[in-house]
Amino acid sequence: MELFLFLALVYSFTFVIGILIEKIRIPWIFAALFLGLGLALYNPFSSITSSSLFVFLARLGMLFLLFVIGFELDVRKMMKKGKFFVKATFFIIPFEAFFGSLIVHFVFGYPWVVSILVALSFATVGEAALIPILDEFKIVNKPLGQAIIGIGVLDDIIEVVTIVLASILIGSMAGKSMNFSNIGIVCLALSAILLLTYLLSKLKKRGKKLKVPGIEALFLFIMAIFCLFIGIGVYAELTPVGAILAGMAIKNFVPEKRLKLIESEVKTAAYGIFAPLFFLWVGLDVSISYLITYPLLVLLVVAVSNSAKLLGSYIIGKDVLGKKQSALLGLGLMVRFSTSIVITKLLFESGLIGVGLYSVLVASTTIPKFIVPVSFSLLVQRWRKEI
């Protein structure tokens, strides 16, 4: 089948199934992941999905998602969050990651460094999936809603640190046979990315004077910065870091008024064009036979990680929110979104984790999408008078 016909099939499936799964409060983008899981079982399009062009487009989707993470990251606003949010974030996420790293190390047999990175990525929060529910029950501005959103926002710091550490580990693995001249190129490329990020943030006043004919021209400028950072990142084996820093650089350079004009276009390109191909790619590499053979491993990871999230939320939140709201907090924080999948895919593509652990992690990320939104809605309705 010709590539464009295959893409038509992918986008059509994602559109139709996405509408259906949104009715049960699952983000529409996961329709592409479900398609990938189906094709992992039987793939009549293997010649297309294994082609270098498709893999390039899927990788571009991953980089766009990382770019959006950097684009939305505002460290200054994050640090202005209340002490409880900061304390809760840096207790709950590492608390879950601790137990997760034990499973990855002792059950799957991976080194501690890889185990900790995997566990940290898996402990991250996809608060965006719960915001429509919080809004529906009018609890966005109540303590519980603010706690879920605040922790979800602050955990972006942990997500970025995890991605940077994963990229450095991947780069060091790729550079085992490097000579001094190659190491110099890597250091030079990394320094160039960091310097460009710093300079663009310092030139924000100049950015206000930047006269752009229209949104299209501004989008071209953003894409130029995006490709420049990634292109430099290739030399340092740090393309994910380059994508994140490109987003941060754009956010700190382009004035807020112009930024609002282009934000929807950037997200449309990321989520509407390339992200479905990335999620499809993620699903394609899952070993369904492994999951069928070892279903208890998936249940173990889901049970331990979610229990740790609930327990951690209860410990940190019972005196501030109360017992029932602390339970709802832990339940809400179980939702994961794209970041954990991106890091898992990075580690798998680099060979740091095998297909078994990769399959279990993807499955364990997907399962809560069906359980958490429905359970959260039912409990909110039941305990509404106490929230």
VENCOR-V794852 format. One record per backbone hydrogen bond with DSSP energy under -0.5 kcal/mol. NH is the residue of the N-H (numbers start at 0). CO is the residue of the C=O. If there is no record, write none. Layout:
{{NH,CO} {NH,CO}}
//
This chain:
{{5,1} {6,2} {7,3} {8,4} {9,5} {10,6} {11,7} {12,8} {13,9} {14,10} {15,11} {16,12} {17,12} {17,13} {18,14} {19,15} {20,16} {21,17} {22,18} {22,19} {23,20} {24,21} {25,20} {29,26} {30,27} {31,28} {32,28} {33,29} {34,30} {35,31} {36,32} {37,33} {38,34} {39,35} {40,36} {40,37} {41,37} {43,41} {45,42} {47,44} {48,44} {49,45} {50,47} {54,50} {55,51} {56,52} {57,53} {58,54} {59,55} {60,56} {61,57} {62,58} {63,59} {64,60} {65,61} {66,62} {67,63} {68,64} {69,65} {70,66} {71,67} {72,68} {77,73} {78,74} {79,75} {79,76} {80,77} {85,81} {86,82} {87,83} {88,84} {89,85} {90,87} {91,87} {92,88} {94,90} {95,91} {96,92} {97,93} {98,94} {99,95} {100,96} {101,97} {102,98} {103,99} {104,100} {105,101} {106,102} {107,102} {109,103} {114,110} {115,111} {116,112} {117,113} {118,114} {119,115} {120,116} {121,117} {122,118} {123,120} {125,334} {126,124} {128,125} {129,126} {130,126} {131,127} {132,129} {133,129} {134,130} {135,131} {136,132} {137,134} {138,133} {139,133} {141,138} {144,138} {145,141} {146,142} {147,143} {148,144} {149,145} {150,146} {151,147} {152,148} {153,149} {154,150} {155,152} {156,153} {157,153} {158,154} {159,155} {160,156} {161,157} {162,158} {163,159} {164,160} {165,161} {166,162} {167,163} {168,164} {169,165} {170,166} {171,167} {172,168} {173,169} {174,170} {175,172} {177,174} {182,178} {183,179} {184,180} {185,181} {186,182} {187,183} {188,184} {189,185} {190,186} {191,187} {192,188} {193,189} {194,190} {195,191} {196,192} {197,193} {198,194} {199,195} {200,196} {201,197} {202,198} {203,200} {206,202} {207,203} {208,204} {208,205} {209,206} {210,208} {211,209} {217,213} {218,214} {219,215} {220,216} {221,217} {222,218} {223,219} {224,220} {225,221} {226,222} {227,223} {228,224} {229,225} {230,226} {231,227} {232,228} {233,229} {234,230} {234,231} {235,231} {235,232} {236,233} {237,232} {241,237} {242,238} {243,239} {244,240} {245,241} {246,242} {247,243} {248,244} {249,245} {250,246} {251,247} {252,248} {252,249} {253,249} {258,254} {259,255} {260,256} {261,257} {262,258} {263,259} {265,261} {266,262} {267,263} {268,264} {269,265} {270,266} {271,266} {271,267} {272,267} {272,268} {273,268} {274,269} {276,273} {277,273} {278,274} {279,275} {280,276} {281,277} {282,278} {283,279} {284,280} {284,281} {285,282} {287,285} {290,286} {291,287} {292,288} {293,289} {294,291} {296,293} {297,293} {298,294} {299,295} {300,296} {301,297} {302,298} {303,299} {304,300} {305,301} {306,302} {307,303} {308,304} {309,305} {310,306} {311,307} {312,308} {313,309} {314,310} {315,311} {316,312} {317,313} {319,316} {320,316} {321,316} {325,321} {326,322} {327,323} {328,324} {329,325} {330,326} {331,327} {332,328} {333,330} {334,331} {340,336} {341,337} {342,338} {343,339} {344,340} {345,341} {346,342} {347,343} {348,344} {349,345} {350,347} {351,346} {352,346} {357,353} {358,354} {359,355} {360,356} {361,357} {362,358} {363,359} {364,360} {365,361} {366,362} {367,363} {368,365} {369,365} {369,366} {370,366} {371,367} {374,370} {375,371} {376,372} {377,373} {378,374} {379,375} {380,376} {381,377} {382,378} {383,380} {385,382} {386,383}}
//
